[in-house]
Amino acid sequence: MPNKHVYLNNKKNQKNGFNRKRGFTKPKDDNEDQKVEPIINQFRISGFRQDYNNFNQTYNNRYAKRSIEFPYYIDLVEISFLSIFSLDLKNKFYSKYGLLTLSYSDFNKTVRFEIDDDSLFKNFKNDLEYIISFDEDLRYSGENYNLIALIYQFSFIDKRRKTTETSDLIISTIQSNAIETVSVQFEKLKSFLESSQIEYTLNQTEDLIHLSEASDDIITIIEDNFDIVQAITSSRVLKVRPGLFGTMHTEYGFNVEISDNLQIVGIIDTGVNVLEPFTDLIVGNGINITNHNQHDANGHGTLVAGLAIFGTDLPASVQETYRAKCKVLPIKALHNGTDGINFPALIDAIKEANDKHGVRLFNMSLSFHHKNYNETYSDFAFELDKLAYEFDILIFISVGNFDDEALVDLLTSNYHEDHDYPNFFYKLDATSPVHSCETTNICTPSDSLNNISVGALAGNLKNEDYSDVTPFNIYPAYYSRKFNFDYEQEINKTKLKGNQKNKHLNKPDFIFDGGDLSSEGSGVEVLANDGIFFQRTTGTSLSTPLITSIAAEILSLYPELGTQSVKALLMNCAGYFESKDLPEFKGKSDLLKKLIGFGVPVKMKALFSNKNTITMVIEDQIKPLEILSIPIFLPEYLKKSNNKLIFNISLAYSFPPDKGNHLGYLPLHISFNLVRNVPISAFDGNKEDYMIKSVFSWSEDHFGIENRLFSNAQKKEYRLQPKDILDLDGEVAVAVRCLNKENIDESLKDILEENSHPFSLVIEIKEELKNETNSQLYNEIVAVNDINIIGEASANSDIDLDG
């Protein structure tokens, strides 16, 4: 019997404050190589002149189009900067120009402002008018208009509509300082919708409004008059799956084994039909937020539920009996495959599922529009991140599929060499007239950071290679999608610095078999409705519930774990090939990482350890400016075995997101390091006082905290050589530290600074067996540390001493 995972309970050391320097030399300022010229040249003056004329024209047009009068209005300005807009600049632009920051994008190089003080905004216009009066280069150092030199371009915000759809619309509203004006406009907007007989739904915080249907004229009136509207977008999903192949059968032909204490997974989809194999596995009548009955007419939700329930077993092999991995709660969010989703109602449905049925895992094999390069986090991701943080839930989200018919067309009648794999995913200098690599980016809401996003491999869970259009079954599928952040592209004519890039930050988080296009044999076999019984299909819609199923098995085996521990366990057990081992991706490691994330989770490693490996979990809390250290004691036999130890450590934590703040969306930094077991005061000194060796670095850097992207999913490997084990005298420690950003919403800043923040750390220790011993690492680690098996009272309970 394999060994179960354990909690590491060794007494920790902790203190407030630690040495935040990276070394002995003064670090280079994050914006040092982004400083602008000492002059405003003629080209930029000409650009300002054009921007200013357009600004005035757009402003006048907006007021001319208004058909609804209000006591006060809210004017919005968007400014693109040459460098990152810091907290210091935020204060200066407000005090001098009366511009109140509303949101950030382009890694906080582009800012949307509200004109909060008209009299101060005249200073902005006066400075611009002075600058554009010159036809030659203009020095700005020490001048009153020097802040203008930081600007790349600016505009008055008029257009709010981002879609041509007229049904299933989402209106997002601004967070303005003009509370009374917002209140008046918001009430008037609701009255206008009601008088126009428009069906709408609000989310709890009333910053998202779903419209079931609205004519072009109605949308135009909303856009032209309601300043509180930030954007009008579509909540229509992409086609839920590529091609479907049906095979007639006479019966399902297998039995189902149902264990006690199965986790319930919420299936956010087209409904789930009660098939014979699902008997006693569907919870209640489900939740339905559509205007249709609960029946799954599309079949998509049913096949997704089947993959979550039976995992990889059913599509991979023929058996007389399959063991159920979970139960499911249907949450019908759409009826047809391309319907829109009432997102506020979906948020309430997720809360209901958690509150009434105890659901902590959800599968959402649905996605909306693709994300542009370097686009900030979506409103949809924000709402799901809040839910995950507040309720300790985990939502598995597909990254979306590139349309199968369009892909076939690009490879045949519209063929171009830029469509070849893998240039299809990323080629900025492409000359194809019909394809842009930006359209292969992930779809919302898979940009959610607290939750898990999943892409697809071209395999179909069979040992043979049945791939079709993708080169091999082990490769990311042609239809899968990549992370949208591209640090190599210029933003407002400047590039991000190297230390602003984050190698941990990535979506998808994982990848798993989802089949290939477009022959029947390359698809994954799934359950279908009565009369058809089985079908083959493909897509990230399939790979997602297969990983959800593994997560359900983890929680069924270890029900007391937090969901971020489930995420950390999946990260810890995941892996994939190096780019050098894959001919198509040789020299393209960055692209490969953007397609596969942490790689493919290995289920048995997620659930158990073997005799030469132990997986330890730490669930703890930490405050900003705090550091803690947890010792790990190594067994005596390792000093003589001459074997190496490999530490694979993964960290996951959820956070309260800062909406509309690209760099500050994840405002909380937590990182770890494998260090010497030294007094906690050692972290006040130089790193040499606690480091094991120079290559053992912190999992994530924090220097330049305000201008740096963070990741709440980190993984790092540390290797101890036999000499290291002797030098350490049988003791190491895992150190964890925490900081938070300052340039974030003030109320959120208070929450971060006043509270402790939960985190999950998973530590896998593996003995690399160069020399055989009579000892087993798992048992020996248990013997010398304060450990208990997860779900059991003490270390002496039912430990498998035979490994």
N, C-alpha and C positions, 0 to 999 in steps of 0.2 A: 504493500500500500504506500503511495507517495506521501510526503510530509506536508502538513498544512503550514500556511504562513503564520507568522507570530508578531505580537506586539513587542517592541523594545521599550522596556520600562526603566532602564538605568537612570539614576538620579542626574538631572541636568543641572548645569551651572548657567546662570544668566545675570545680565546687568544692563543698565541703561548706558548708552554711549559706546562708541568704538572708533578706532582710527579709520577715518574715511579716505585717507590718501592711498594712492595706488603704489607709490614708491618714493624714492628719495628726491627725484627731480620734480620740479613744478610741472604739473600736467598742462598741456596746451589747451587754451580756451576753445570751447566747442565751436565758437563762431569766428575763430581767428582767421581762417582762410576764406571766410565769407564776407569780409569787410568790403564795403563798396568804395568806389573811386573817390578821391578828395574833391572831385568836381561833378556837377550835373552837366553832362555833355549835351551837345545840340540835338543828338538823336533822342535822348530821353526827354529833353524839353519839348521836342516836337510831339512825342508820345503823350506827354502830360497835356499838351494843348488839345490834342484830339480827344483824350479821355474827358477833359473838362467840358468840351463842347457837347460830347455825347451825354455826359452826366446831366447837364442843364436841359438838353432836349428830352431825355428820358423822364426826368423829373416833371417837366411841364406836361408831357404827354400823359403821365400817370394821373395827374390832378385833373386834366381835361377829360379823361375817360371815366372819372368817378360818377356814379349814379346814386350812391347812398351817402348821405351826410352824417358825419360824426362830430362831436364837440372837439375832438383832438385826433390827430393822425400819427402814425409811426412811420418814419422814413428810415430805410435801410441802405447801407453803403457796404460794398465789398472792396477790400484793398488787398492786393497781392504784394508781398514784401520780398526784398532780395535776401533777407536773412530771417531767422526764426523770430517770431513775435513774442518777446519775453514778458515776464511780469512787470519789469521796469518800464518797457515800452507801453504796456497796457495802461499803467498809471499815467504816463506822460501824455498819451493820446487822449485820455479822458480829461485830464486837468487842463490841457491846452486847447483841445479841439472839441470837447464835449462828446466824444465818440465812445459809446459804451459797448464793450465786447459782448457779442452774443454767441458766436461759435467760431471754431477753427477748422481748417482743412489743409490739404497739401502739407502734412507734417507741421502744421502751425505756421506755415509761411503765407497762408491766405486767411484773412479774417473778415467775418461779417459783423458789422457794427450797426447799432441803433444810434441815430442822432438824438442824443439825450438833452442837449442844451443848444438851442438854435443860435444864441448869441455867441457862444464859444465856437460853434461850427463856422461862423463868419471868419474866424482866424484861419481856418483851413482854406477857405475859399480865397481869402486875401493873400495868403502865402503862395497859393497856386497861381493866382493872377499875376503876382509879382514875378514869379519864376518864368511863366510862359510869355512874359513881355520881352524877354531876352532872346536874341538870335544867335548868341555865342555861348561858349561854355561858361558855367557859373560856379564859383567856389561857394561852399556852404559851411565850412568849418567855423564854429562860433557864431553863426548867423541865426536869426530867429526862425528861419525856415529850414533848419538843418534836419528836422524829422522827415521832411518830404523826400530827402535824398535816399531814404530807406525804401521808398515805394517803387515798385516795378510798374504797376498799373492799378487803376481803380474804376469803379462804376457805380451807378445808382441801381438798386435792385427793383425791378419792375415785374419781370416774369416769375411766376410761381409754378406754372404747370410743366411737368416733366414727362407727360405721357399723352398719347392720343386716344387712350381708352375712355369710355364714358360709363363704364360699370365697374363695380368693385374698386373704388378709388379710396386712397388713404390721404387725408389732409393732416399734415403735421404743423404744429403751431410753434411760434417763437416763445422764448422765455424772456419777456421784456421787463424792464425796470418800471415802466409806466403801468402800474398795476390797475389803476382805475380805467385807463384807456383800453387795456386788454380785456378787462371784465365787461365793459360796455360793448366792445366789438364781438366778444365771444357770445354774449347773450343775443346780440343782434344776428349773429351767424346762425345760431340755433333756431331763432324765430324765422329767419329767412328760409332755412331748410324745411321747417315744418309747414310754413305757408306755401312753399313750392311742392309740398307733398313728397319730399325726398326722405327715404328711410335711412336713418343713420344710427351709428353705435359709437359710444365713447369708451376709451379705456379709463382706468381708475384715476389716473392723474390728469385726465382730460387734455392731453397734448397730442392725442391721435384720434382722428374721427374717420370712421369707415362709412362711405356712401355706397349704397347698393346700386344705384343707377342715377345718372344725372346727364341732362342734355348738354351739348356744347355751349348753348346760351347761358345755362345756369353756371357752368364751370367758369365761363368768361366773366360773369358778374362777380363770382367769388374772387377770382384772381384780381380783378380790377379794383375791388373796393375794400377787401378785408386785409389790412396790413399785418394782422397777427398770423396770417397764413405764411408758413415758411416754404412749403412745397406741396404739390399735388401729384401723387404718384399712383401707380397701379399695384394692386395686390394679386394680380393674375399670376398663376403658376405657369412655369414652362410645361411643355408636354411631359406627362409623368413618366413615360418610358419610351424607349425606342421600339423597334419592330417586335411583334409578338407572333409566336408560332404555336399553333394548337395541335395536340395529338389526341385522338379519341382513345379512351380506355373504357372498360366496363365497370371498374370499381377502383377505389383507392388502394385496397388490398394490403393494408397493414394495420397492426394494433398500436395503441398508444399507452405508454406507461407514464402515470402521473404521480410524482412524488409529493410529499408534504412540503409546506413552506415555500412553494414556488413564488418568485417575485412576479408582480404584475407590471407589465409594460404598456404604457399608453401609446396606441397606434394612431397618430395624427395623419389622417389620410381620407380615402373615399368611402370609409365604412369597412366593416368586416362581416362577411356572410358566415352563417353558422353551418360550416361543413361538418361532415361526419367525424373527421379527425380532430375537430375543435371541440367536441363534446366535453363539457365541464371545464373548458379552458378559456371561455369568454366570460368576462365579469359583467353580470347584470345586462342591462339594455344599452350600455354605452352612453356616450354624450353626443348630441347632434346639434351643430350650430348652423346647419343649412336649412333651406326651406323645403327640403325633400325628405322622404322617409329614410330610415336607417339602412335600407338595403344597399349593398355595394354593386351598383349597376356597371361600374367600370371594371371591377375586378382587381384593381391595383392594391387597394388596402388589404384585400384578402390574401393576395400572394405575399405581401410584405409581412402580414401577421404570421403566415405559415413559416417564413424564413426565421422570424424572431422566435417562434415556438420550438421549431425543430433544429435550428442552427444549420450547420454544414452537413449534418448527418444525412438528411433526406435527399438533397440534390447530389451528394457525393457517392452514395451507395444504396443498393437495394437490400432492405432488411425486413424481417417479419414484424419486428417491433421497434418502434422509435421512442426514445425517452423525451418527454416534453421538457424544455429548458425554462419555460415561463408560462404564465397566463397573460391574457391581453385584455385591455380595456379599449374598445373602439372609440375614437374621437373623430366623428365625421366632420371634416372641415371643408370638403368640397364634394360635388356630385359627379360632374364631368371632369375629364382629364385636364382641361385648361381653364377651369373656373377660377374666379378670384376667391380670396379668403378674407372673411371678416376678422381681421387681426385682433381688434379689441375683444371680440367674443371668444377668440381662440385663447387669449390670455386668461380669461375667466374660466374657460373649460379646463385648462391646465391646472389652475388653482383648485378647481372643484375635484379633479381627479386625485390631486395630492391630499386634499382635506378629507374627502369622503371615502376614498379607497386606498389611501396610503401609497399612491404611485410615486415612485422616485425616478424611474427611468422612462423616457419617452423616445419614440422613433418618429422622425419627421422626414420621410423620403419625398419631400416636396421642396421646390425652390422657385424664387422669383427671377428677376432680371440679373444679368451678369454685372459684375462690378468693373468700373474703369480702372486703368492703372493708377495706383497710389490714391484711390478714392478712400475717404475716411469711412468709419464704421457706420452701418446703416441704422435707421430707426428700428427696424425689425430686430436686428442683432441686439440693440440696446435693451429692448423689452425682454428678450429671452435671457440676456445676461442678468438683468435684475431679478427675474424669476429664479434662476439657478442660485444666485447669491442669497436671496431671501428665504428660499424654501428647501435648500439642499437637494435640488433635483439635478438631473443630467439629461440633456436632450441630444440625441444623435441625429445629425442633420446631413442629408446628402448635398454634395457640392453642385449637383445639377449635371445634366447631360447635354453635350452638343447635339443638335438636332440630327437624327440619323439620315433623314432624306437629304438634308443640306450637305452632310458629310459625303454621302455617296456621290452627289452631284459634283462636289469639289474634287473628288478623286477620279471622276470619269468625264462627263461632258464639259465641265469647267476646269479641267485639270491644269495645274500650274506647278512648277517645281517647288514653289513656296508652300504647297499643301502637303509635301512629303513629311513623313514622320521622322523626327519630332519637331522639325521647323514649323510645322503647323501650329504648335503651341506658342512659339516665341521666335519672332524674326521681325525686328523693328524696321529693318531696311527692305522689307518685302516689296515686290513690284506687282504682286497679284492684284488685279482690279476688283476681285470679288470676295476677298477674305482678309480680315484684319485679325492678328493674333490676340488683340484685346478681347475679342469675343470668346476666347477660350478661358477667360478668368472665372474664378468661382462666382456662384450666384448667392445673393442674399437669401436667407439670413445665415448662411454657413460661415459668415465672418464673425459670428459670435465667439467670444474668447472663453467664457466660462463653460461652454458646452463643447461638444465634439463634432467635428466635421469629417466626412468620409468620402474618399474618391474610389475609383474602381481600377482593378487590374483586368486584363483581357482573359484571364483563366476562368474556367467554369466548374472548378472543384474536381475535375477529373485529372488523373495522372498524365494522360496524353495531352499533346498540344493541339487544341481545337480552335485556336485563334484564326480569325478570318482577315480583317483589314489591318489589325495591329500586328507588328512583326512577329511577336512571340507571346505566349500566354502569361509569361512572368512580367511583361511590360505593362506600364500604365495604359489603360485602354484609350483608343483614339478619341472616344467621346467624353472621357473624364476631363476634369478641369484643374487649373493651377492657381496658386496664390497670386493675388493681384498687386502686391507691393513689389515694386521694381526700383531698387535703390540706385541703379545706374542711370536712370533717366533724370534729366534736369527738371527742376521745379522752380518756376519763375526765373529761369535763366541761370540758376545755380544748382550745384549738386549737393546732396547730403554728405556730411563727413563720414569717414569710416567708423568712428566710434558712436555714430547715431544709428547704425544698422544693427539689427538684432538677428543673429543666426537661429535663435530658438523660435522666433515668431513665425508661424507658418499655418496655412490652411490649404489642404486638408490636414487634420491631425494624423489620420491613418488611411490605409488603402487596403482593399480586400477584393477577392474575386467577384466580378460582376458580369462575366461573359463578354462576348465580342460581337461585332456586326459582321455580316448580316445573314449568315447561313444558320439554319436551325441547329446544327450540331455544335455551334460555338456558344449557344445560349445556356443559361442556367435553368435547370428543371425546377419548376415551382408548382405549388398546388393551385388548381383552378376550380371554378364552380362545378357543381354536380352536372354530369353529362359530358364534361370534357376531362375532368379529374386532374390532368397534368398538362402544363404548357412549358415552353421554353421562351425565355425573354432575356433582356440584358439591361444594364444600367447601374448607376450609382444608387438607384432605388433599391437594388438587391444587395449590394455590398454593405450598405448601411445597417439593415436589420441583422445581417450576419454578425456584425460586431456588437450590435445591441444585445444579441443573444448571448454572446460571451460575457458581457457586463451583467446580464441577468443571472448567469451561472455564478459569477463572482459573488453577487449579493445574496444569492440563495445559500451559498456555502458559508459566507461571512456576512450575515445580515446586519451586524452592528457597525459595519464600516460606513463612513461618510462617502458621498458620491465622488468627491474629489480624490479620495483614496482609490476608488475604482478607476478613475482616470489615470492616476499615477501608476497603478498596477498594469493597466493596458500599455502605457508608455514604456514601462520597464521591460515588458516582455516582447516589445515590438522590434523588428529589424528588417533590413532589406539589403540588396546588393549595393556595392560601391559602383559609382558611375564608370570606373575603369573596367569593371567586369561585364558591362553591357555595351556591346559595340555601337548601338545607336546613340548612347548617351556619353560616349567617351569624350572627355573635355567639356561636358555640359552638366557638371555636378550641381550647379545652382538651379538649373531647370529641373533636374530630377528631384531635388529636395522639394521644390515647389509643387510637384505632382504627388509625392508619396508621404510627406511629413515624417513621422517617426517610423513609418513602414507598416509591416503586417504583424498584428498581434498573434502570438503563439498561445493557443488556449491553455494547454497543459501548464505552461510556465505562469500564466495568469492565475491559475488555480492552485498549483502545488510546487514544491521544491523537491529535488532529489537528494540523495544522501551526501553529495559533495557540494551542495548549494543550500543556502538559506535565504529566504526573503523575509525581511523585517519591515514592519510598518510603524511609523510614528505619526500620530495625530495630536497636534499641539496647537498652541496659539502664541502670537508674538505681537508686540507693540512697535510702532515706528521708533527708531533710534535705539532699539533693543537688539542685543545679540545673545544667543544661547548656544550652549555646547553640550552635546550628549555623548558620553564615552561609549566605546565599544571595546570589549575585552576579547583578545584573541587567544585561542587555546595554546597550551604549552608545546604540543607536538609540532606546531608549525615552525618552531625555531630549528627543528632538526630535519624536517621533511624536505627542505630545499625546493619547495613548491611555491609558485606565485599565487597571489590572491588578486582577484578582479572584483572591484566594487562598481556595480552599476547602480547609480542613484538617480531617482526621478522625483521631481517636486511638482505638485499641483495645488493651486489655491484659487478660490473664487474671490471676487472683489465687487464693490459697488461702482459701476461705470460712470464716468463724467460725460454726459451727453454733449455732442458737438465740440469735443476737444480732442483733436486727432492725436497729438502727442500725450495728452493727459487722460485719454479715455480709460486706460489702465493706470490709475494714479498711485498704485501700491507696488513697491519693490520688495520682494523676498527672494533671497538666494542662499546657496549652501556651498560648503567646501569640506573636503576630507582633510582633517588637520591632526596635529599632535594633541594628545590628551594633556593639556597644560592648564594652569589656573586661568580663569576667565579674564583676569587683568592683563594677560599677555596680548589680548586683542587691542589694547590701548597703545601698544608699542609698534615696532616695525614688524612687517609680515614674516621676517625670518624667525621671529620669536614663536610663531605657531605653525608655520608651513612645514609640511613633510619634505617636499622638494619643490623646486621652482615651477615645474610643469603642473603641479597640483593647484590650479587656479580656482577662483570662485566661479560658480556656474553662470553668473551674469554680473556684468559690471554695472556700477551705479554712478560713476563719475559723470558730471554734466547732467545731473538728474532731471532738470527741467526740459532739456532738449533731446532726451533719450527715449526711445521706444522701449517698453518693458514687455516681458512675456510671463504669463502665469503657468506655463508648461515647460519645464526645463529638465534636461537629462544629460548626465555626464558620466564618463567612465574614468576610474582611477585604478592604476595597476601597481601593486606592491610587489617588488622583487624580494627574493629571499633575504638579501642584505638589508632592505628596508624593514622587514619584519624583525630582524635581530636588533637593528638600531632603535626601533620603537619600543622594544622590550614588552611586546604583547599588548600594547594599548594604542588605540586611535580614537578619534572623535569626529562627529559630524557637527559642524558649526552652521547656524542659521542666523541671518541678519535681516533687518527690515528698515525701510525708509518710505517716505511718501513725498509726492510732489507738492509744491506750494501754489503753482499757477493753475488752480482748479477752482471749481465752485466752492464758495465759502462754507456752505452748509455741509458739503461733502468733506471738506477739509477737517471740519470739527469731528465728523464721524470717524475719520481715519485716525486722527491724533488722539482721540479720547478712548478708543476701544482696542481690545486685542483682536487679532485676526487669525482665524483658523488656517492651518496649512496641513498638507499631507505629504509625508516623505516616505518613499519606498526604497529600501536598501537591499539589493541583492548582492550577497557575497559568494563568490564562486572560487573553489580551489582548482587551479589548473594542474592536473595530475601528471607531472613529469615523473614523479617517483611515487610508487604505491606505498600506502601506510596501512596500519591496522585501525586507524581512526576514521570516523566519519564526521565531516565538517559540521553538518546540521546538528548532530547530537552534542558535539564538543562545544559549539557556540552556545547552545541552550544551557549547557552545564555551567558556563563561566559568566553568564549575563543574567540580569533580571528580566526574564522573558515569560510570556504566557501565550499559548496558542490562541489565536483569535476565536472568540466565542466560547472559550473554556476558561475555567477559573484560575488555573495555575499551570506552571511549566511541567508539572508531573502528571497532567491529565492526558492519558491516551496518546502519548508521544510514540510514534512508530520507530522504535529503536533499531529496527532492521533496515530502515531507509526504504 
